Amino acid sequence: MAAQHPAPKFVHPAEEVFARILDFYGIPWEYEPRTFPLEWDEQGNVVEAFTPDFYLPDQDLYIELTTLRPQLSTRKNRKLKRLQELYPDVNIKLFKRRELRNMMLKYGLVEEAAAIAGTQAQKNGDTQDTQGER
């Protein structure tokens, strides 16, 4: 039976599709449930943080989705590496655009996969990903 969730405001359409796949298979999930501080100033204030897109409690796994072009994903990769350095017990998996698209195609979500394919979709995703990144 699919999990019931209040409809969160997803930052990117790919997140909504991913949530639908999880719901279809009855996989419990939480949307952006935790923010991990990554850098602090001299007064101890958080100046950089990272909020993964999903948490799968049954797997104790955070999921981050990205539709960024590979050459623009350096910042996100750096944040993930820093998260793993500071929080080594936190399990996190990054799904890149190609992996997301392949998953959508595997589950028959052809229109959704087309929306994140090609150069224009990468440009649109770049804007949405960097605006939504925390």
C-alpha positions as CSV (number, residue, x, y, z in Angstrom):
1,M,0.0,0.0,0.0
2,A,1.4,3.4,-1.0
3,A,2.3,5.8,1.8
4,Q,0.2,8.9,2.3
5,H,1.9,12.2,2.5
6,P,0.7,15.8,2.6
7,A,1.8,17.2,-0.8
8,P,5.1,19.0,-0.1
9,K,6.2,21.8,-2.3
10,F,8.9,20.2,-4.4
11,V,11.7,22.3,-5.6
12,H,12.1,20.4,-8.9
13,P,9.6,18.3,-10.9
14,A,12.0,15.3,-10.7
15,E,11.5,15.2,-7.0
16,E,7.8,14.8,-7.4
17,V,8.3,12.0,-9.9
18,F,10.7,10.3,-7.5
19,A,8.2,10.6,-4.6
20,R,5.5,9.0,-6.9
21,I,7.8,6.0,-7.6
22,L,8.4,5.6,-3.8
23,D,4.7,5.9,-3.0
24,F,3.8,3.3,-5.7
25,Y,6.2,0.8,-4.1
26,G,5.1,1.7,-0.6
27,I,8.5,3.0,0.4
28,P,8.2,5.4,3.3
29,W,10.0,8.7,2.7
30,E,10.4,12.2,4.2
31,Y,11.0,15.3,2.1
32,E,13.9,17.5,3.2
33,P,13.6,16.5,6.9
34,R,17.1,17.5,8.0
35,T,19.7,20.2,7.3
36,F,23.3,19.3,7.9
37,P,25.6,22.3,8.8
38,L,28.8,22.1,6.8
39,E,30.7,25.3,7.7
40,W,30.6,27.8,10.6
41,D,32.0,31.3,11.0
42,E,34.1,32.4,14.0
43,Q,31.0,33.0,16.2
44,G,29.7,29.4,15.5
45,N,27.0,30.5,13.1
46,V,26.2,28.2,10.2
47,V,27.4,29.7,7.0
48,E,26.9,26.7,4.7
49,A,24.5,23.7,5.0
50,F,23.1,20.9,2.9
51,T,19.5,19.6,2.9
52,P,19.2,16.3,1.1
53,D,16.0,15.9,-0.9
54,F,14.6,12.7,0.7
55,Y,15.1,10.5,3.7
56,L,14.1,6.8,3.5
57,P,13.8,5.8,7.1
58,D,13.5,2.0,6.5
59,Q,16.8,2.1,4.7
60,D,18.3,4.8,6.9
61,L,19.3,6.5,3.6
62,Y,19.3,10.1,2.4
63,I,18.7,10.7,-1.3
64,E,19.9,13.8,-3.3
65,L,18.6,14.3,-6.8
66,T,20.3,16.5,-9.3
67,T,19.6,17.5,-12.9
68,L,22.7,19.7,-13.1
69,R,25.0,19.4,-16.0
70,P,28.2,17.5,-14.9
71,Q,30.4,20.6,-15.3
72,L,28.1,22.5,-12.9
73,S,27.7,19.8,-10.2
74,T,31.1,20.5,-8.6
75,R,29.6,22.6,-5.8
76,K,27.0,19.9,-5.0
77,N,29.7,17.2,-5.1
78,R,31.9,19.2,-2.8
79,K,29.0,19.6,-0.3
80,L,28.3,15.9,-0.4
81,K,31.9,15.1,0.2
82,R,32.0,17.6,3.2
83,L,28.8,16.0,4.6
84,Q,30.4,12.6,4.5
85,E,33.5,13.9,6.2
86,L,31.6,15.6,9.0
87,Y,28.9,12.9,9.4
88,P,30.5,9.6,8.5
89,D,27.5,7.6,9.8
90,V,25.1,9.3,7.5
91,N,24.2,7.3,4.4
92,I,23.6,9.4,1.3
93,K,23.1,8.5,-2.3
94,L,23.3,11.0,-5.2
95,F,21.1,10.3,-8.2
96,K,22.4,12.3,-11.2
97,R,20.3,13.4,-14.2
98,R,21.1,10.3,-16.3
99,E,20.3,7.9,-13.4
100,L,17.0,9.8,-12.8
101,R,16.1,9.7,-16.5
102,N,16.9,5.9,-16.7
103,M,14.8,5.2,-13.6
104,M,11.8,7.1,-15.1
105,L,12.1,5.2,-18.3
106,K,12.3,1.9,-16.4
107,Y,9.0,2.7,-14.7
108,G,7.3,3.8,-17.9
109,L,7.4,7.6,-17.1
110,V,8.4,8.6,-20.6
111,E,7.1,12.1,-20.6
112,E,8.7,12.8,-17.2
113,A,12.0,11.4,-18.5
114,A,11.8,13.6,-21.6
115,A,11.4,16.7,-19.4
116,I,14.9,16.2,-17.9
117,A,16.6,15.1,-21.2
118,G,18.6,17.4,-23.4
119,T,20.4,20.7,-23.2
120,Q,17.4,22.9,-22.4
121,A,16.3,20.6,-19.6
122,Q,19.8,20.8,-18.2
123,K,19.7,24.6,-18.3
124,N,16.3,24.6,-16.6
125,G,17.5,22.1,-14.0
126,D,20.6,24.2,-13.3
127,T,18.5,27.2,-12.3
128,Q,16.1,25.1,-10.2
129,D,18.9,23.0,-8.6
130,T,21.0,25.9,-7.5
131,Q,18.0,27.9,-6.3
132,G,16.8,24.9,-4.3
133,E,20.2,23.9,-2.9
134,R,20.8,24.7,0.7
